Amino acid sequence: MLKTRIIPTLLWKDVGLVKGQRFDSSRRVGSVLPAIRIYNIRDVDEIILLDISATAQNRAPDYESIEEIAAECFVPLVIGGGVSSIEHISGLLRCGADKISINTSGFWNPKLIHEASSRFGAQCIVGSIDFKRNNGTPECYTNNGTVPTSKCPVRWAQELEKLGVGEILLTSIDRDGTMLGYDLEITKEVANAVGVPVIASGGAGCYQDLMDALVIGGATAVAAASIFHFTESTPLAASDFLRAKGIPVRKSA
């Protein structure tokens, strides 16, 4: 049985880490390398690091910094932000990234995902979907949640699977940073529509929220940020909670 991953998400903007709500009002929460070292000590399953300013600034990934970060990271590392070419993906993998998360460029150039999956393997490519509800109807957004696409997240997830992604990172913009729980309805619809693992993201505020995303939402893994930045909760304690509830996890005390 595939074991559940609990994945801290780090949002990297310019020189530090930030976290806000609904992809807005971000405030500084620390620096990248100290956070990576802490999560190494806590023996997390995986880390997602997203450069949220790269696309807006129309620049390539910061290879030098990422190489330094990857050298300090002793767990699988997912890198995203500003990835728009095969050269970017190849460069990030050479720098030490284990997986590459692709969002904006995947919408406007789907061939990139297909080519990347064919060249580097599906296990290296994460299809990232950011969505929010407009009058109740969920819609995918690109460019860090600023550009609507008129695309349904369920249909786009199915397209991403056909293009060759190895898993999907599904983030609710409405729930992001609120700690009010994941969007279980859309998570379940996406998880039921595809055969690749789905990482639920956006809204975790307590360990029960993580369990709900897995049991009710059908997610394979859960990503979270605010719960680990702003509360006493830890990934290891979350693993212990899920294990006690009968959820298979990778790590426990």
C-alpha atoms as an extended CHARMM CRD file, in Angstrom:
* protein
*
       253  EXT
         1         1  MET       CA              0.0000000000        0.0000000000        0.0000000000  PROA      1               0.0000000000
         2         2  LEU       CA              1.2380000000        3.4890000000       -0.8920000000  PROA      2               0.0000000000
         3         3  LYS       CA              2.1580000000        5.2870000000        2.3120000000  PROA      3               0.0000000000
         4         4  THR       CA              0.9750000000        8.8060000000        3.0160000000  PROA      4               0.0000000000
         5         5  ARG       CA              3.4260000000       11.6810000000        2.7200000000  PROA      5               0.0000000000
         6         6  ILE       CA              3.1950000000       14.8170000000        4.8590000000  PROA      6               0.0000000000
         7         7  ILE       CA              4.9920000000       17.5630000000        2.9480000000  PROA      7               0.0000000000
         8         8  PRO       CA              5.9470000000       20.9900000000        4.3060000000  PROA      8               0.0000000000
         9         9  THR       CA              5.6370000000       23.7260000000        1.6970000000  PROA      9               0.0000000000
        10        10  LEU       CA              8.0830000000       26.6300000000        1.6410000000  PROA      10              0.0000000000
        11        11  LEU       CA              7.2280000000       29.7600000000       -0.3450000000  PROA      11              0.0000000000
        12        12  TRP       CA             10.3960000000       31.5240000000       -1.4290000000  PROA      12              0.0000000000
        13        13  LYS       CA             10.1700000000       35.1690000000       -2.4470000000  PROA      13              0.0000000000
        14        14  ASP       CA             13.2860000000       37.1860000000       -3.2420000000  PROA      14              0.0000000000
        15        15  VAL       CA             15.5740000000       36.6410000000       -0.2420000000  PROA      15              0.0000000000
        16        16  GLY       CA             13.3580000000       34.8160000000        2.2340000000  PROA      16              0.0000000000
        17        17  LEU       CA             10.3530000000       32.6810000000        3.0100000000  PROA      17              0.0000000000
        18        18  VAL       CA              6.8640000000       34.1690000000        3.1390000000  PROA      18              0.0000000000
        19        19  LYS       CA              3.3600000000       33.0120000000        4.0200000000  PROA      19              0.0000000000
        20        20  GLY       CA              0.0340000000       34.7810000000        3.7420000000  PROA      20              0.0000000000
        21        21  GLN       CA             -3.5520000000       33.9850000000        2.9010000000  PROA      21              0.0000000000
        22        22  ARG       CA             -5.1890000000       33.2590000000       -0.4450000000  PROA      22              0.0000000000
        23        23  PHE       CA             -1.9130000000       33.9050000000       -2.2870000000  PROA      23              0.0000000000
        24        24  ASP       CA             -1.8550000000       37.4740000000       -0.9520000000  PROA      24              0.0000000000
        25        25  SER       CA             -0.6260000000       39.5890000000        1.9970000000  PROA      25              0.0000000000
        26        26  SER       CA              2.5110000000       37.5230000000        2.3850000000  PROA      26              0.0000000000
        27        27  ARG       CA              4.7130000000       38.1650000000        5.4040000000  PROA      27              0.0000000000
        28        28  ARG       CA              8.2300000000       37.0120000000        6.1530000000  PROA      28              0.0000000000
        29        29  VAL       CA              8.5020000000       33.7890000000        8.1130000000  PROA      29              0.0000000000
        30        30  GLY       CA             12.2240000000       33.0950000000        7.9360000000  PROA      30              0.0000000000
        31        31  SER       CA             15.0250000000       32.0710000000        5.6110000000  PROA      31              0.0000000000
        32        32  VAL       CA             15.2800000000       29.0900000000        3.3280000000  PROA      32              0.0000000000
        33        33  LEU       CA             18.3830000000       27.2810000000        4.5580000000  PROA      33              0.0000000000
        34        34  PRO       CA             17.4950000000       27.3420000000        8.2820000000  PROA      34              0.0000000000
        35        35  ALA       CA             14.0400000000       25.9830000000        7.4410000000  PROA      35              0.0000000000
        36        36  ILE       CA             15.5540000000       23.2140000000        5.3170000000  PROA      36              0.0000000000
        37        37  ARG       CA             17.9210000000       22.2720000000        8.1350000000  PROA      37              0.0000000000
        38        38  ILE       CA             15.0850000000       22.1470000000       10.6590000000  PROA      38              0.0000000000
        39        39  TYR       CA             13.0250000000       19.8720000000        8.4360000000  PROA      39              0.0000000000
        40        40  ASN       CA             16.0920000000       17.6640000000        7.9380000000  PROA      40              0.0000000000
        41        41  ILE       CA             16.2960000000       17.2240000000       11.7040000000  PROA      41              0.0000000000
        42        42  ARG       CA             12.5640000000       16.5170000000       11.8450000000  PROA      42              0.0000000000
        43        43  ASP       CA             13.0410000000       13.8550000000        9.1570000000  PROA      43              0.0000000000
        44        44  VAL       CA             10.1240000000       14.9450000000        6.9720000000  PROA      44              0.0000000000
        45        45  ASP       CA              8.9430000000       12.8670000000        4.0240000000  PROA      45              0.0000000000
        46        46  GLU       CA              9.5630000000       15.5210000000        1.3800000000  PROA      46              0.0000000000
        47        47  ILE       CA              9.8160000000       19.3010000000        0.9520000000  PROA      47              0.0000000000
        48        48  ILE       CA              8.1700000000       21.5350000000       -1.6430000000  PROA      48              0.0000000000
        49        49  LEU       CA             10.0230000000       24.7850000000       -2.3490000000  PROA      49              0.0000000000
        50        50  LEU       CA              8.2440000000       27.2490000000       -4.6370000000  PROA      50              0.0000000000
        51        51  ASP       CA              9.8820000000       30.4250000000       -5.9350000000  PROA      51              0.0000000000
        52        52  ILE       CA              6.7110000000       32.5260000000       -6.1130000000  PROA      52              0.0000000000
        53        53  SER       CA              8.3420000000       35.5990000000       -7.6540000000  PROA      53              0.0000000000
        54        54  ALA       CA             10.1410000000       33.9310000000      -10.5720000000  PROA      54              0.0000000000
        55        55  THR       CA              7.2080000000       33.8790000000      -13.0060000000  PROA      55              0.0000000000
        56        56  ALA       CA              6.1320000000       37.4460000000      -12.2030000000  PROA      56              0.0000000000
        57        57  GLN       CA              9.6940000000       38.6360000000      -12.7380000000  PROA      57              0.0000000000
        58        58  ASN       CA              9.9580000000       36.6020000000      -15.9500000000  PROA      58              0.0000000000
        59        59  ARG       CA             13.2600000000       35.1020000000      -14.9030000000  PROA      59              0.0000000000
        60        60  ALA       CA             14.8570000000       31.6940000000      -14.8920000000  PROA      60              0.0000000000
        61        61  PRO       CA             15.2300000000       29.6660000000      -11.7160000000  PROA      61              0.0000000000
        62        62  ASP       CA             18.0220000000       30.7690000000       -9.3850000000  PROA      62              0.0000000000
        63        63  TYR       CA             20.2770000000       27.7820000000      -10.0110000000  PROA      63              0.0000000000
        64        64  GLU       CA             23.0830000000       28.9280000000       -7.7320000000  PROA      64              0.0000000000
        65        65  SER       CA             20.7930000000       29.2910000000       -4.7130000000  PROA      65              0.0000000000
        66        66  ILE       CA             18.9230000000       26.0840000000       -5.4680000000  PROA      66              0.0000000000
        67        67  GLU       CA             22.1620000000       24.1280000000       -5.7180000000  PROA      67              0.0000000000
        68        68  GLU       CA             23.1330000000       25.4580000000       -2.2840000000  PROA      68              0.0000000000
        69        69  ILE       CA             19.7040000000       24.6050000000       -0.8830000000  PROA      69              0.0000000000
        70        70  ALA       CA             19.6720000000       21.1060000000       -2.3920000000  PROA      70              0.0000000000
        71        71  ALA       CA             23.1130000000       20.3960000000       -0.9340000000  PROA      71              0.0000000000
        72        72  GLU       CA             21.6420000000       21.0030000000        2.5390000000  PROA      72              0.0000000000
        73        73  CYS       CA             18.4470000000       19.0340000000        1.9290000000  PROA      73              0.0000000000
        74        74  PHE       CA             18.5550000000       15.3410000000        2.8330000000  PROA      74              0.0000000000
        75        75  VAL       CA             14.9720000000       14.4710000000        1.8730000000  PROA      75              0.0000000000
        76        76  PRO       CA             13.2870000000       14.5250000000       -1.5620000000  PROA      76              0.0000000000
        77        77  LEU       CA             13.0410000000       18.1090000000       -2.7970000000  PROA      77              0.0000000000
        78        78  VAL       CA             10.3790000000       19.4630000000       -5.1520000000  PROA      78              0.0000000000
        79        79  ILE       CA             11.2640000000       22.7540000000       -6.8470000000  PROA      79              0.0000000000
        80        80  GLY       CA              8.8330000000       25.0390000000       -8.6650000000  PROA      80              0.0000000000
        81        81  GLY       CA              8.5380000000       28.6000000000       -9.8810000000  PROA      81              0.0000000000
        82        82  GLY       CA              9.6080000000       30.1130000000      -13.1870000000  PROA      82              0.0000000000
        83        83  VAL       CA             10.0360000000       26.7280000000      -14.8700000000  PROA      83              0.0000000000
        84        84  SER       CA              9.2520000000       27.2400000000      -18.5370000000  PROA      84              0.0000000000
        85        85  SER       CA             11.6720000000       25.1580000000      -20.5910000000  PROA      85              0.0000000000
        86        86  ILE       CA             13.3950000000       21.8020000000      -20.8250000000  PROA      86              0.0000000000
        87        87  GLU       CA             16.6480000000       23.6230000000      -20.0610000000  PROA      87              0.0000000000
        88        88  HSD       CA             15.1790000000       24.9220000000      -16.8020000000  PROA      88              0.0000000000
        89        89  ILE       CA             14.0980000000       21.4290000000      -15.7880000000  PROA      89              0.0000000000
        90        90  SER       CA             17.4060000000       19.8700000000      -16.7240000000  PROA      90              0.0000000000
        91        91  GLY       CA             19.2870000000       22.5970000000      -14.8450000000  PROA      91              0.0000000000
        92        92  LEU       CA             17.2190000000       22.1490000000      -11.6880000000  PROA      92              0.0000000000
        93        93  LEU       CA             17.6740000000       18.3890000000      -11.7150000000  PROA      93              0.0000000000
        94        94  ARG       CA             21.4240000000       18.8810000000      -12.1060000000  PROA      94              0.0000000000
        95        95  CYS       CA             21.3270000000       21.2660000000       -9.1360000000  PROA      95              0.0000000000
        96        96  GLY       CA             19.8890000000       18.5100000000       -6.9560000000  PROA      96              0.0000000000
        97        97  ALA       CA             16.1190000000       18.8120000000       -7.2330000000  PROA      97              0.0000000000
        98        98  ASP       CA             14.3240000000       15.4700000000       -7.1890000000  PROA      98              0.0000000000
        99        99  LYS       CA             11.0800000000       16.6700000000       -8.7800000000  PROA      99              0.0000000000
       100       100  ILE       CA             10.0030000000       19.7340000000      -10.7230000000  PROA      100             0.0000000000
       101       101  SER       CA              6.6410000000       21.4100000000      -10.1880000000  PROA      101             0.0000000000
       102       102  ILE       CA              5.1520000000       23.0550000000      -13.2950000000  PROA      102             0.0000000000
       103       103  ASN       CA              2.1150000000       25.3240000000      -13.2510000000  PROA      103             0.0000000000
       104       104  THR       CA              1.8880000000       28.4270000000      -15.4740000000  PROA      104             0.0000000000
       105       105  SER       CA              4.0430000000       27.2300000000      -18.3710000000  PROA      105             0.0000000000
       106       106  GLY       CA              2.1120000000       23.9570000000      -18.4820000000  PROA      106             0.0000000000
       107       107  PHE       CA             -1.0870000000       25.7850000000      -19.3630000000  PROA      107             0.0000000000
       108       108  TRP       CA              0.3820000000       27.8320000000      -22.1750000000  PROA      108             0.0000000000
       109       109  ASN       CA              2.7640000000       25.1670000000      -23.4460000000  PROA      109             0.0000000000
       110       110  PRO       CA              1.4160000000       21.6800000000      -22.6480000000  PROA      110             0.0000000000
       111       111  LYS       CA              4.0330000000       20.1250000000      -24.9170000000  PROA      111             0.0000000000
       112       112  LEU       CA              6.6120000000       21.0790000000      -22.2890000000  PROA      112             0.0000000000
       113       113  ILE       CA              5.0920000000       18.6470000000      -19.8130000000  PROA      113             0.0000000000
       114       114  HSD       CA              4.9110000000       15.8440000000      -22.3430000000  PROA      114             0.0000000000
       115       115  GLU       CA              8.4990000000       16.3700000000      -23.4520000000  PROA      115             0.0000000000
       116       116  ALA       CA              9.7500000000       16.6740000000      -19.8650000000  PROA      116             0.0000000000
       117       117  SER       CA              7.9870000000       13.4960000000      -18.8110000000  PROA      117             0.0000000000
       118       118  SER       CA              9.3310000000       11.6180000000      -21.8150000000  PROA      118             0.0000000000
       119       119  ARG       CA             12.8850000000       12.8510000000      -21.2930000000  PROA      119             0.0000000000
       120       120  PHE       CA             13.2450000000       12.7870000000      -17.5030000000  PROA      120             0.0000000000
       121       121  GLY       CA             10.5320000000       10.3630000000      -16.4140000000  PROA      121             0.0000000000
       122       122  ALA       CA              7.0470000000       10.9810000000      -15.0440000000  PROA      122             0.0000000000
       123       123  GLN       CA              8.3290000000       10.5470000000      -11.4830000000  PROA      123             0.0000000000
       124       124  CYS       CA             10.2250000000       13.8570000000      -11.8670000000  PROA      124             0.0000000000
       125       125  ILE       CA              7.2970000000       15.9700000000      -13.0710000000  PROA      125             0.0000000000
       126       126  VAL       CA              4.6090000000       17.3860000000      -10.7700000000  PROA      126             0.0000000000
       127       127  GLY       CA              1.6290000000       19.0900000000      -12.3710000000  PROA      127             0.0000000000
       128       128  SER       CA              0.6440000000       22.0040000000      -10.1470000000  PROA      128             0.0000000000
       129       129  ILE       CA             -2.9680000000       23.2320000000      -10.1460000000  PROA      129             0.0000000000
       130       130  ASP       CA             -4.0170000000       26.4050000000       -8.3100000000  PROA      130             0.0000000000
       131       131  PHE       CA             -7.7690000000       26.9520000000       -8.2730000000  PROA      131             0.0000000000
       132       132  LYS       CA            -10.4360000000       29.0820000000       -6.6790000000  PROA      132             0.0000000000
       133       133  ARG       CA            -14.2010000000       29.2300000000       -6.8190000000  PROA      133             0.0000000000
       134       134  ASN       CA            -16.0010000000       31.9410000000       -8.7590000000  PROA      134             0.0000000000
       135       135  ASN       CA            -19.6750000000       31.9640000000       -7.7870000000  PROA      135             0.0000000000
       136       136  GLY       CA            -19.1740000000       28.4020000000       -6.6260000000  PROA      136             0.0000000000
       137       137  THR       CA            -17.5390000000       27.1940000000       -9.8330000000  PROA      137             0.0000000000
       138       138  PRO       CA            -13.8960000000       26.1340000000       -9.4780000000  PROA      138             0.0000000000
       139       139  GLU       CA            -11.4590000000       27.6110000000      -11.9760000000  PROA      139             0.0000000000
       140       140  CYS       CA             -7.7250000000       27.1190000000      -12.5110000000  PROA      140             0.0000000000
       141       141  TYR       CA             -5.4370000000       30.1320000000      -12.1910000000  PROA      141             0.0000000000
       142       142  THR       CA             -1.8680000000       30.7080000000      -13.3250000000  PROA      142             0.0000000000
       143       143  ASN       CA              0.8270000000       33.2760000000      -12.5370000000  PROA      143             0.0000000000
       144       144  ASN       CA              0.6610000000       32.7600000000       -8.7810000000  PROA      144             0.0000000000
       145       145  GLY       CA             -3.1280000000       32.9390000000       -8.6790000000  PROA      145             0.0000000000
       146       146  THR       CA             -3.5420000000       36.1410000000      -10.7010000000  PROA      146             0.0000000000
       147       147  VAL       CA             -4.5860000000       34.9540000000      -14.1680000000  PROA      147             0.0000000000
       148       148  PRO       CA             -7.8410000000       33.0010000000      -14.6880000000  PROA      148             0.0000000000
       149       149  THR       CA             -7.8410000000       30.2770000000      -17.3260000000  PROA      149             0.0000000000
       150       150  SER       CA            -11.5280000000       29.2440000000      -17.6030000000  PROA      150             0.0000000000
       151       151  LYS       CA            -10.2480000000       25.7070000000      -17.0900000000  PROA      151             0.0000000000
       152       152  CYS       CA            -11.9480000000       23.2790000000      -14.6970000000  PROA      152             0.0000000000
       153       153  PRO       CA             -9.3980000000       21.7770000000      -12.2750000000  PROA      153             0.0000000000
       154       154  VAL       CA            -10.8210000000       18.2810000000      -12.7280000000  PROA      154             0.0000000000
       155       155  ARG       CA            -10.5480000000       18.3900000000      -16.5150000000  PROA      155             0.0000000000
       156       156  TRP       CA             -7.1110000000       19.9900000000      -16.3460000000  PROA      156             0.0000000000
       157       157  ALA       CA             -5.9230000000       17.2970000000      -13.9460000000  PROA      157             0.0000000000
       158       158  GLN       CA             -7.0290000000       14.6720000000      -16.4590000000  PROA      158             0.0000000000
       159       159  GLU       CA             -5.1760000000       16.4810000000      -19.2260000000  PROA      159             0.0000000000
       160       160  LEU       CA             -2.0500000000       16.7060000000      -17.0850000000  PROA      160             0.0000000000
       161       161  GLU       CA             -2.2020000000       12.9710000000      -16.4840000000  PROA      161             0.0000000000
       162       162  LYS       CA             -2.4300000000       12.3330000000      -20.2230000000  PROA      162             0.0000000000
       163       163  LEU       CA              0.5150000000       14.6620000000      -20.7980000000  PROA      163             0.0000000000
       164       164  GLY       CA              2.5770000000       12.5000000000      -18.4470000000  PROA      164             0.0000000000
       165       165  VAL       CA              2.8360000000       14.0790000000      -14.9910000000  PROA      165             0.0000000000
       166       166  GLY       CA              3.7210000000       11.6860000000      -12.2050000000  PROA      166             0.0000000000
       167       167  GLU       CA              1.5430000000       13.4190000000       -9.6190000000  PROA      167             0.0000000000
       168       168  ILE       CA             -0.6030000000       16.4830000000       -9.0980000000  PROA      168             0.0000000000
       169       169  LEU       CA             -0.2040000000       19.2480000000       -6.5250000000  PROA      169             0.0000000000
       170       170  LEU       CA             -3.7190000000       20.6320000000       -6.0100000000  PROA      170             0.0000000000
       171       171  THR       CA             -3.9400000000       23.9580000000       -4.1450000000  PROA      171             0.0000000000
       172       172  SER       CA             -7.0890000000       25.8150000000       -3.1550000000  PROA      172             0.0000000000
       173       173  ILE       CA             -6.4160000000       29.5520000000       -3.3680000000  PROA      173             0.0000000000
       174       174  ASP       CA             -9.5480000000       30.2360000000       -1.3090000000  PROA      174             0.0000000000
       175       175  ARG       CA             -8.2880000000       28.0570000000        1.5560000000  PROA      175             0.0000000000
       176       176  ASP       CA             -4.5950000000       28.9130000000        1.3050000000  PROA      176             0.0000000000
       177       177  GLY       CA             -3.2440000000       30.1520000000        4.6450000000  PROA      177             0.0000000000
       178       178  THR       CA             -6.6670000000       30.2210000000        6.3080000000  PROA      178             0.0000000000
       179       179  MET       CA             -6.1460000000       27.0190000000        8.3160000000  PROA      179             0.0000000000
       180       180  LEU       CA             -9.8620000000       26.2790000000        7.8100000000  PROA      180             0.0000000000
       181       181  GLY       CA             -9.3420000000       22.8950000000        6.1870000000  PROA      181             0.0000000000
       182       182  TYR       CA             -8.8210000000       21.7140000000        2.6260000000  PROA      182             0.0000000000
       183       183  ASP       CA            -11.3960000000       22.0150000000       -0.1540000000  PROA      183             0.0000000000
       184       184  LEU       CA            -12.4890000000       18.4110000000        0.2190000000  PROA      184             0.0000000000
       185       185  GLU       CA            -15.0640000000       18.5000000000       -2.5540000000  PROA      185             0.0000000000
       186       186  ILE       CA            -12.6630000000       19.4590000000       -5.3390000000  PROA      186             0.0000000000
       187       187  THR       CA             -9.8950000000       17.3040000000       -3.8840000000  PROA      187             0.0000000000
       188       188  LYS       CA            -12.1990000000       14.2930000000       -4.0460000000  PROA      188             0.0000000000
       189       189  GLU       CA            -13.3440000000       15.0920000000       -7.5850000000  PROA      189             0.0000000000
       190       190  VAL       CA             -9.7660000000       15.3850000000       -8.8180000000  PROA      190             0.0000000000
       191       191  ALA       CA             -8.5570000000       12.3030000000       -6.9370000000  PROA      191             0.0000000000
       192       192  ASN       CA            -11.4200000000       10.2420000000       -8.3840000000  PROA      192             0.0000000000
       193       193  ALA       CA            -10.7600000000       11.5320000000      -11.9030000000  PROA      193             0.0000000000
       194       194  VAL       CA             -7.0830000000       10.6180000000      -12.2090000000  PROA      194             0.0000000000
       195       195  GLY       CA             -4.8820000000        7.6240000000      -11.5870000000  PROA      195             0.0000000000
       196       196  VAL       CA             -1.7920000000        9.5110000000      -10.4130000000  PROA      196             0.0000000000
       197       197  PRO       CA             -1.1730000000       10.5970000000       -6.8050000000  PROA      197             0.0000000000
       198       198  VAL       CA             -2.8340000000       13.8440000000       -5.7240000000  PROA      198             0.0000000000
       199       199  ILE       CA             -1.2090000000       16.0960000000       -3.1110000000  PROA      199             0.0000000000
       200       200  ALA       CA             -3.8460000000       18.1810000000       -1.3290000000  PROA      200             0.0000000000
       201       201  SER       CA             -2.7140000000       21.7150000000       -0.4910000000  PROA      201             0.0000000000
       202       202  GLY       CA             -4.2470000000       24.8590000000        0.9680000000  PROA      202             0.0000000000
       203       203  GLY       CA             -6.0390000000       25.1100000000        4.2960000000  PROA      203             0.0000000000
       204       204  ALA       CA             -4.5550000000       22.6920000000        6.8280000000  PROA      204             0.0000000000
       205       205  GLY       CA             -5.0580000000       23.9910000000       10.3660000000  PROA      205             0.0000000000
       206       206  CYS       CA             -4.9930000000       20.8250000000       12.4700000000  PROA      206             0.0000000000
       207       207  TYR       CA             -4.1250000000       17.1630000000       12.1630000000  PROA      207             0.0000000000
       208       208  GLN       CA             -7.7630000000       16.2430000000       11.5540000000  PROA      208             0.0000000000
       209       209  ASP       CA             -7.6970000000       18.4050000000        8.4270000000  PROA      209             0.0000000000
       210       210  LEU       CA             -4.8590000000       16.2680000000        7.0910000000  PROA      210             0.0000000000
       211       211  MET       CA             -6.8340000000       13.1090000000        7.7830000000  PROA      211             0.0000000000
       212       212  ASP       CA             -9.9550000000       14.5300000000        6.1460000000  PROA      212             0.0000000000
       213       213  ALA       CA             -8.0050000000       15.3340000000        2.9720000000  PROA      213             0.0000000000
       214       214  LEU       CA             -6.8320000000       11.7300000000        2.8390000000  PROA      214             0.0000000000
       215       215  VAL       CA             -9.9830000000        9.8870000000        3.9090000000  PROA      215             0.0000000000
       216       216  ILE       CA            -12.7440000000       12.1570000000        2.6110000000  PROA      216             0.0000000000
       217       217  GLY       CA            -10.8280000000       13.9230000000       -0.1480000000  PROA      217             0.0000000000
       218       218  GLY       CA             -9.0420000000       10.8330000000       -1.3660000000  PROA      218             0.0000000000
       219       219  ALA       CA             -5.6650000000       12.5490000000       -1.5970000000  PROA      219             0.0000000000
       220       220  THR       CA             -2.5010000000       10.4510000000       -1.5810000000  PROA      220             0.0000000000
       221       221  ALA       CA             -0.4100000000       13.0560000000        0.2370000000  PROA      221             0.0000000000
       222       222  VAL       CA             -0.9120000000       16.3440000000        2.0580000000  PROA      222             0.0000000000
       223       223  ALA       CA              1.1060000000       19.5470000000        1.7480000000  PROA      223             0.0000000000
       224       224  ALA       CA              0.9360000000       22.2600000000        4.3940000000  PROA      224             0.0000000000
       225       225  ALA       CA              2.6440000000       25.4850000000        5.4140000000  PROA      225             0.0000000000
       226       226  SER       CA              0.8160000000       27.6730000000        7.9600000000  PROA      226             0.0000000000
       227       227  ILE       CA              0.1450000000       24.8120000000       10.3640000000  PROA      227             0.0000000000
       228       228  PHE       CA              3.9020000000       24.2790000000       10.6700000000  PROA      228             0.0000000000
       229       229  HSD       CA              4.8760000000       27.9670000000       10.5730000000  PROA      229             0.0000000000
       230       230  PHE       CA              2.3450000000       29.3730000000       13.0370000000  PROA      230             0.0000000000
       231       231  THR       CA              1.3720000000       26.5690000000       15.4380000000  PROA      231             0.0000000000
       232       232  GLU       CA              3.1790000000       24.0200000000       17.5910000000  PROA      232             0.0000000000
       233       233  SER       CA              2.2410000000       21.2790000000       15.1330000000  PROA      233             0.0000000000
       234       234  THR       CA              5.0280000000       19.2690000000       13.5010000000  PROA      234             0.0000000000
       235       235  PRO       CA              5.1390000000       16.8490000000       10.5760000000  PROA      235             0.0000000000
       236       236  LEU       CA              6.2490000000       14.0180000000       12.8780000000  PROA      236             0.0000000000
       237       237  ALA       CA              3.3800000000       14.5930000000       15.3040000000  PROA      237             0.0000000000
       238       238  ALA       CA              1.0250000000       14.7090000000       12.3230000000  PROA      238             0.0000000000
       239       239  SER       CA              2.3890000000       11.3360000000       11.1990000000  PROA      239             0.0000000000
       240       240  ASP       CA              1.8060000000        9.8940000000       14.6560000000  PROA      240             0.0000000000
       241       241  PHE       CA             -1.7730000000       11.2050000000       14.6610000000  PROA      241             0.0000000000
       242       242  LEU       CA             -2.5120000000        9.6430000000       11.2850000000  PROA      242             0.0000000000
       243       243  ARG       CA             -0.8300000000        6.3730000000       12.2150000000  PROA      243             0.0000000000
       244       244  ALA       CA             -2.9680000000        6.1400000000       15.3600000000  PROA      244             0.0000000000
       245       245  LYS       CA             -6.0330000000        6.5510000000       13.1250000000  PROA      245             0.0000000000
       246       246  GLY       CA             -4.9670000000        3.6800000000       10.8920000000  PROA      246             0.0000000000
       247       247  ILE       CA             -3.4550000000        5.7230000000        8.0610000000  PROA      247             0.0000000000
       248       248  PRO       CA             -0.2120000000        4.2170000000        6.7210000000  PROA      248             0.0000000000
       249       249  VAL       CA              2.5580000000        6.7930000000        7.0300000000  PROA      249             0.0000000000
       250       250  ARG       CA              6.2290000000        6.8140000000        6.1780000000  PROA      250             0.0000000000
       251       251  LYS       CA              7.5610000000        8.2730000000        9.4010000000  PROA      251             0.0000000000
       252       252  SER       CA              6.5170000000        8.0250000000       13.0560000000  PROA      252             0.0000000000
       253       253  ALA       CA              8.1030000000        8.5340000000       16.4400000000  PROA      253             0.0000000000
